[in-house]
Amino acid sequence: MSFTSIPILDLALARDPQTKPQFLAELRHVLMEVGFLYLKNVGIPDDLWQQVISEGIAFFDIPKEEKLKIEMKNAPSFLGYSQLSAEITAGKIDHREQIDLSTEHPVPQPGAPLYENLLAPNQWPSPEVLPRFRNVYTDYMRRMGAISIEFTSLIAEAIELPADAFNRYFDTDQQHKLKIVKYPDVAELGLGDGVEGQGVGPHKDSMLTSYLLQASNHRGLQVQNMQGEWIDCPPIDGTLVVAIGQGMEALTQGVCASTTHRVLSPQAGAGARFSIPFFQGVRASTTFEELEDIGVGQVPEAVKQQRQKVLEANGGRLDDVEFTFRKGGVAKTLGEATLRNRVKSHPDVGERWYPDILRDIREQQAREAAEKQKAQERPSAAATAGDGVDVSTQAQAVEAH
């Protein structure tokens, strides 16, 4: 039977040799049957957690001119502030306002691959308006980077791989990313009563794992189970929501499920929802051939069979988003793929810094739209060949909760 709620796992169990086997068994179940979980006792001090929330919410109250000084389109790194409704997912506008940050890197050297523009210093809000913001988020991202690497090693052990199976895909100074997001309610958006606003459209996360701090007491995050049903993932104090990405599913030969999810805008009168997702990074120079030909080694056959039984018991997998983490596309490396996804999500940045990539993406979208239209005009042929997939919308892998 497909899941109807999101499990809660206790990371403290994994840090005690006596209870670690229990944790790994619970984790294997979640990886195969859900692809989403709450994680408690992660090791972030309570005072830091509260500062992350308060500083994050306070960012949206600073004057607009201060936000625009650090607007994302000011730099080619896709780091910085995005105004309300500036991002696109599944072909539709996302109704959210946000700032993107990352563990910091120097500006890349001349001649570096274009995707290394994503490795850069942050655009920080002025200390005159938010004096503690930079220190708080630098500390939080550093701690979360270590937690994400620890958790990935536990995933490896849970499916009977060596604990260091994923290490080859992390740089010594690995970049990780974070967003602070505000989702206005539908009244503030002017959408009218009874309208379902898209905070973030249906998508799968792109890489290995992500960790969401739900910073206000709002529902809105929903996860799609194997029957195609949307399951609420409400805030629970003291937890992070962990999502398994497409990269993890690919590397584990389909054993770890990458689950489609979305965010609905808060209902009228509910006020804004705030969330702070952290996205574990992966070495950008990794090629898709390396991922497929070397990967993390072979997952034991018994583990693969266990996942296959889960799929069979649910009659297969209904999913609103196609799996797209595979070779054969325009991008040859993870860095190239990430850059193209960022241009697709933020065309205003693309127009300024990457016009050739944006033009190529739009031409591809036009071709796919034409092919889809032809398929719809030939319903009998489409029924025989199978449903056409609009890669420009359904297949987008993004970073947002």
WOVEN-V962409 format. One record per pair of residues at least 24 apart in sequence whose C-alpha atoms are under 7 Angstrom apart, sorted by sequence separation. I is the first residue (numbers start at 1). J is the second residue. D is the distance in whole Angstrom. If there is no record, write none. Layout:
<<I/J/D> <I/J/D>>
//
This chain:
<<213/240/5> <365/392/6> <11/39/6> <212/240/5> <213/241/7> <8/37/6> <9/38/6> <10/39/6> <11/40/6> <12/41/6> <211/240/6> <212/241/5> <6/36/7> <7/37/5> <8/38/5> <9/39/5> <10/40/5> <11/41/6> <211/241/5> <212/242/6> <3/34/7> <6/37/6> <7/38/6> <8/39/6> <9/40/6> <10/41/6> <11/42/6> <145/176/7> <211/242/5> <6/38/7> <210/242/6> <211/243/7> <209/242/7> <210/243/5> <209/243/6> <210/244/7> <209/244/5> <224/259/7> <208/244/6> <209/245/5> <224/260/5> <208/245/5> <223/260/6> <224/261/6> <103/141/6> <207/245/5> <208/246/7> <223/261/4> <288/326/7> <289/327/7> <206/245/5> <207/246/6> <208/247/5> <222/261/6> <223/262/7> <288/327/5> <77/117/5> <78/118/7> <205/245/5> <206/246/5> <207/247/4> <208/248/5> <222/262/5> <251/291/7> <76/117/6> <77/118/4> <204/245/6> <205/246/6> <206/247/6> <207/248/7> <221/262/6> <222/263/6> <77/119/7> <80/122/7> <204/246/7> <221/263/4> <77/120/6> <79/122/6> <80/123/5> <220/263/5> <221/264/7> <79/123/7> <220/264/5> <251/295/5> <288/332/6> <220/265/6> <251/296/6> <287/332/6> <288/333/6> <220/266/7> <287/333/4> <252/299/6> <286/333/5> <287/334/6> <285/333/6> <286/334/6> <255/304/6> <284/333/7> <285/334/6> <284/334/5> <285/335/6> <284/335/4> <255/307/6> <70/123/5> <70/124/7> <204/258/7> <70/125/7> <204/259/6> <218/273/6> <204/260/5> <203/260/5> <204/261/7> <216/273/6> <202/260/6> <203/261/6> <216/274/5> <202/261/5> <203/262/7> <215/274/5> <260/319/7> <202/262/5> <214/274/7> <215/275/5> <201/262/5> <214/275/5> <215/276/7> <260/321/6> <200/262/5> <201/263/7> <213/275/6> <214/276/6> <200/263/5> <212/275/7> <213/276/5> <199/263/5> <200/264/7> <212/276/6> <213/277/6> <198/263/7> <199/264/5> <212/277/4> <198/264/5> <199/265/5> <211/277/6> <212/278/6> <62/129/7> <197/264/6> <198/265/6> <210/277/7> <211/278/5> <196/264/7> <197/265/5> <210/278/6> <211/279/6> <196/265/7> <210/279/4> <209/279/7> <210/280/6> <209/280/6> <324/395/6> <103/175/5> <208/280/7> <322/394/6> <323/395/7> <102/175/7> <103/176/6> <321/394/5> <322/395/5> <102/176/6> <103/177/7> <321/395/6> <102/177/4> <193/268/7> <250/325/7> <101/177/6> <102/178/6> <101/178/5> <55/133/6> <100/178/6> <101/179/6> <247/325/6> <100/179/5> <186/265/6> <246/325/6> <99/179/6> <100/180/7> <185/265/6> <186/266/6> <98/179/7> <99/180/5> <184/265/7> <185/266/4> <186/267/6> <187/268/5> <98/180/5> <99/181/7> <183/265/6> <184/266/7> <185/267/5> <186/268/5> <187/269/7> <98/181/4> <185/268/5> <52/136/6> <97/181/6> <98/182/6> <185/269/7> <51/136/7> <52/137/7> <96/181/7> <97/182/5> <185/270/6> <96/182/6> <97/183/7> <185/271/5> <96/183/5> <184/271/7> <185/272/5> <95/183/6> <96/184/7> <184/272/4> <226/314/7> <183/272/5> <184/273/6> <182/272/6> <183/273/5> <227/317/7> <228/318/5> <182/273/6> <183/274/6> <226/317/5> <227/318/5> <228/319/6> <182/274/5> <226/318/5> <181/274/6> <182/275/7> <226/319/7> <181/275/5> <180/275/6> <181/276/6> <180/276/5> <179/276/6> <180/277/7> <178/276/7> <179/277/6> <178/277/6> <179/278/7> <178/278/4> <177/278/6> <178/279/6> <177/279/5> <95/198/6> <96/199/6> <176/279/6> <177/280/7> <94/198/6> <95/199/5> <176/280/5> <177/281/7> <94/199/5> <176/281/4> <94/200/5> <175/281/6> <94/201/7> <174/281/6> <174/282/7> <174/283/7> <89/200/6> <90/201/6> <89/201/5> <90/202/7> <170/282/5> <171/283/6> <169/282/6> <170/283/5> <169/283/5> <203/321/6> <202/321/7> <277/400/7> <56/180/6> <277/401/6> <275/401/7> <28/158/5> <166/296/6> <27/158/6> <28/159/6> <165/296/5> <148/280/6> <25/158/7> <24/158/5> <145/280/7> <161/299/7> <263/401/6> <160/300/7> <159/303/6> <53/215/6> <206/397/5> <205/397/6> <206/398/6> <203/396/6> <204/397/5> <205/398/5> <206/399/7> <203/397/6> <204/398/7> <205/399/6> <203/398/7> <40/238/6> <40/239/5> <39/239/5> <40/240/7> <200/400/7> <38/239/6> <39/240/5> <200/401/7> <38/240/6> <39/241/6> <38/241/5> <39/242/7> <37/241/6> <38/242/6> <37/242/5> <36/242/6> <37/243/7> <36/243/5> <35/243/6> <36/244/6> <35/244/5> <115/335/5> <35/256/7> <115/336/6> <3/225/6> <35/257/5> <2/225/6> <32/255/6> <34/257/7> <35/258/5> <2/226/6> <32/256/5> <35/259/5> <115/339/6> <2/227/7> <31/256/5> <32/257/6> <5/231/6> <31/257/6> <4/231/6> <6/233/7> <89/345/7> <88/345/5> <87/345/5> <88/346/7> <87/346/5> <86/346/7> <32/307/6> <73/348/7> <73/349/5> <33/310/7> <76/353/6> <91/393/5> <90/393/4> <90/394/5> <90/396/6> <1/313/7> <2/314/6> <1/314/6>>
//
